[in-house]
Amino acid sequence: QVQLVESGGGLVQAGGSLRLSCAASGRTFSNYRMSWFRQAPGKEREYVASINWSTSSTSYADSVKGRFTISRDNAKNTVDLQLNNLKPEDTAVYYCAARRLATMNYNYWGQGTQVTVSS
């Protein structure tokens, strides 16, 4: 059974940092793209960043480029998201998701972790 479990969320002041982690289990993800999404209250879920598990190629939403960094740890089977210079508008529930490289549909989702940035 595939599981994605996020951790690392919390409350931080503007300008601060957090590190989110997504523990992936239940299968190998070598032909998957792992992504982070977020959803703020009353807003649509939005894409944040993604990484190709095998090649480590990354992409970012413009709103987080230069502040967030996505990475993966093969030994721990985790996908991490380093959040720096946080802004109040980054407040949201952050979700980890996985999709096969050959598709655009995300097969697996985590339960989410709350990030709250105070001004």
C-alpha positions in Angstrom: 0.0 0.0 0.0 1.5 3.3 -1.1 1.7 6.0 1.6 2.9 9.6 1.5 3.2 11.1 5.0 4.1 14.7 5.4 5.7 16.3 8.5 7.5 19.4 9.5 4.7 22.0 9.4 4.2 24.6 12.1 3.9 28.2 13.0 6.7 30.6 12.0 7.2 34.4 11.8 7.5 36.1 8.4 11.1 35.8 7.2 11.6 32.5 9.0 12.2 29.0 7.7 10.7 25.5 7.8 11.6 22.2 6.3 8.8 19.8 5.2 9.4 16.2 4.7 7.3 13.6 2.7 8.0 10.0 3.7 7.1 7.7 0.7 6.5 4.0 1.1 4.8 1.1 -0.5 6.6 1.1 -3.9 9.6 2.3 -5.8 9.3 5.8 -7.1 12.1 5.8 -9.7 9.7 6.5 -12.6 7.7 9.1 -10.6 7.6 12.8 -10.3 7.1 13.9 -6.7 5.4 17.2 -6.1 4.3 19.6 -3.4 1.1 21.4 -3.6 -0.6 23.8 -1.1 -4.1 25.0 -0.4 -4.9 28.2 1.6 -8.3 28.7 3.2 -10.9 29.6 0.6 -8.5 29.1 -2.3 -7.8 26.5 -5.0 -5.0 24.1 -4.5 -1.9 25.3 -6.2 1.3 23.7 -7.4 4.5 24.6 -5.5 7.4 22.5 -6.7 8.3 19.1 -8.1 11.3 16.7 -8.6 12.0 13.8 -10.8 12.9 11.0 -8.4 15.5 9.5 -10.7 17.1 12.5 -12.3 16.5 15.1 -9.6 15.4 17.6 -12.1 13.2 20.2 -10.4 10.7 22.9 -11.2 9.0 25.6 -9.1 6.1 27.9 -9.1 7.1 31.5 -9.8 5.7 32.5 -6.4 8.3 30.4 -4.5 11.2 30.4 -6.9 14.4 31.4 -5.0 12.8 30.8 -1.6 11.8 27.2 -1.6 14.0 24.2 -2.5 12.8 20.7 -3.2 15.1 17.7 -2.8 14.9 13.9 -2.3 16.8 11.5 -0.2 17.1 8.0 -1.6 18.4 6.5 1.6 15.5 7.8 3.6 12.9 7.6 0.8 11.8 11.2 1.5 11.1 14.3 -0.6 11.8 17.4 1.3 10.8 21.0 0.8 12.9 23.7 2.4 10.9 26.9 2.9 13.0 30.1 3.4 12.0 33.7 3.7 8.5 32.7 4.4 5.7 35.2 3.9 2.2 35.3 5.4 0.8 34.4 1.9 2.6 31.1 2.2 0.2 30.1 4.9 -1.6 26.9 3.7 -1.9 23.2 4.1 1.0 21.6 2.1 0.5 18.3 0.4 2.9 15.8 -1.1 1.8 14.0 -4.3 3.2 11.5 -6.8 2.5 10.8 -10.4 4.0 8.5 -13.0 6.3 10.3 -15.4 4.1 9.2 -18.4 1.0 10.8 -17.0 -0.2 14.1 -15.6 -2.6 12.6 -13.1 -1.4 12.4 -9.5 -2.0 8.9 -8.3 -1.0 9.4 -4.6 -1.5 12.1 -2.1 -0.5 12.7 1.5 -2.8 14.0 4.2 -1.1 17.4 4.4 0.8 19.5 6.9 -0.2 23.0 8.1 2.2 25.9 7.6 1.2 29.1 9.2 3.3 32.3 8.8 2.6 35.2 11.1 3.3 38.8 10.1 
